[in-house]
Amino acid sequence: MTVMIKERLNRTKIDILIPVIEKDLNTLPYVIDDVRKHVKHPIGKILVVAPKRRRILALCRKKKCEFVDENTVLPITKKNIHYRTKKWEGSALSRKYRSISFHNRKVYVRKPGVRSR
């Protein structure tokens, strides 16, 4: 790359988008601080996409990030997503996977209600 192209790329600011839910609040301050510390590109805005909750809004204000309500990003919510098809039903499949335990590289399938040793 020529020097002029490198200089132009180095001045181009990027926006950082961080999707968050409430359980991420313990680590989010560290994520924001580390992005500011370690990203070598100039940073334009840090956008936190999350549900509208007081604690998340307060953290965004404290860390000088822009809050984006997740309901404004997509026209659907989790309630609009149906995890079923004619051949597959999500919850039954997840119960099956939860019943599988791996031990000594062998797969053992426990029957529901039976305690493991």
C-alpha positions as CSV (number, residue, x, y, z in Angstrom):
1,M,0.0,0.0,0.0
2,T,1.2,3.5,-0.7
3,V,1.8,5.8,2.2
4,M,-1.2,8.1,1.1
5,I,-3.7,5.2,1.2
6,K,-2.4,4.0,4.6
7,E,-2.7,7.6,6.0
8,R,-6.3,7.8,4.8
9,L,-7.2,4.4,6.3
10,N,-5.6,5.4,9.6
11,R,-7.8,8.5,9.8
12,T,-11.0,6.7,8.9
13,K,-13.1,6.4,12.1
14,I,-15.0,3.2,12.8
15,D,-18.1,2.6,14.9
16,I,-18.1,-0.2,17.4
17,L,-21.4,-2.0,17.9
18,I,-21.8,-4.1,21.1
19,P,-25.0,-6.2,21.5
20,V,-25.8,-6.5,25.2
21,I,-28.4,-8.0,27.6
22,E,-28.6,-7.3,31.3
23,K,-26.5,-10.3,32.3
24,D,-23.6,-8.8,30.4
25,L,-23.5,-5.7,32.7
26,N,-20.7,-7.1,34.8
27,T,-18.3,-7.4,31.9
28,L,-19.5,-4.6,29.7
29,P,-17.4,-1.8,31.3
30,Y,-14.3,-3.9,30.7
31,V,-15.2,-4.5,27.1
32,I,-15.7,-0.8,26.5
33,D,-12.5,0.1,28.2
34,D,-10.5,-2.6,26.3
35,V,-12.0,-1.5,23.0
36,R,-10.8,2.0,23.6
37,K,-7.4,0.8,24.8
38,H,-6.6,-1.9,22.2
39,V,-8.4,-1.0,19.0
40,K,-5.7,0.8,16.9
41,H,-8.1,2.3,14.4
42,P,-9.7,5.7,15.4
43,I,-13.1,5.1,17.0
44,G,-16.1,7.1,16.0
45,K,-18.9,5.9,18.3
46,I,-19.4,3.0,20.6
47,L,-23.0,1.8,20.2
48,V,-24.5,-0.4,22.8
49,V,-27.6,-2.3,21.4
50,A,-29.7,-3.5,24.3
51,P,-33.1,-3.6,25.8
52,K,-34.1,-0.3,27.4
53,R,-33.2,-0.9,31.1
54,R,-32.1,1.7,33.7
55,R,-28.9,0.0,34.5
56,I,-27.8,-0.3,30.9
57,L,-28.7,3.3,30.2
58,A,-26.7,4.5,33.3
59,L,-23.7,2.5,32.2
60,C,-23.9,4.0,28.7
61,R,-24.0,7.5,30.1
62,K,-21.1,6.8,32.5
63,K,-18.9,5.3,29.7
64,K,-20.0,7.9,27.1
65,C,-21.4,5.3,24.7
66,E,-24.5,5.7,22.6
67,F,-27.5,3.6,23.6
68,V,-29.6,2.0,20.9
69,D,-32.9,0.3,21.9
70,E,-32.9,-3.2,20.4
71,N,-36.5,-2.8,19.5
72,T,-35.6,-0.1,17.0
73,V,-33.0,-2.2,15.2
74,L,-35.2,-5.1,14.0
75,P,-39.0,-5.2,13.4
76,I,-39.2,-8.6,15.2
77,T,-38.7,-9.7,18.8
78,K,-37.9,-13.0,20.4
79,K,-41.6,-13.7,20.8
80,N,-42.0,-13.6,17.0
81,I,-39.5,-16.4,16.5
82,H,-41.1,-19.8,16.5
83,Y,-38.7,-22.7,17.1
84,R,-40.8,-25.4,15.4
85,T,-41.1,-27.0,12.1
86,K,-43.2,-30.1,11.0
87,K,-40.2,-32.4,11.7
88,W,-38.5,-30.6,14.6
89,E,-39.5,-29.1,17.9
90,G,-36.8,-27.1,19.6
91,S,-37.5,-27.8,23.2
92,A,-37.6,-31.6,22.7
93,L,-34.3,-31.5,20.9
94,S,-32.7,-29.4,23.6
95,R,-33.9,-31.8,26.3
96,K,-32.3,-34.6,24.4
97,Y,-28.9,-32.8,24.2
98,R,-29.1,-31.9,27.9
99,S,-29.4,-35.6,28.7
100,I,-26.2,-36.4,26.9
101,S,-23.1,-36.5,29.0
102,F,-19.5,-37.0,27.8
103,H,-17.2,-39.2,29.9
104,N,-13.9,-40.7,28.8
105,R,-14.6,-39.9,25.2
106,K,-17.6,-42.1,25.2
107,V,-21.1,-40.8,25.0
108,Y,-23.7,-41.9,27.5
109,V,-27.3,-40.9,27.2
110,R,-29.1,-40.6,30.5
111,K,-32.8,-41.3,30.7
112,P,-34.8,-38.3,32.0
113,G,-35.3,-38.6,35.8
114,V,-32.3,-41.0,36.3
115,R,-29.5,-39.6,38.4
116,S,-25.9,-39.9,37.2
117,R,-23.3,-41.7,39.3
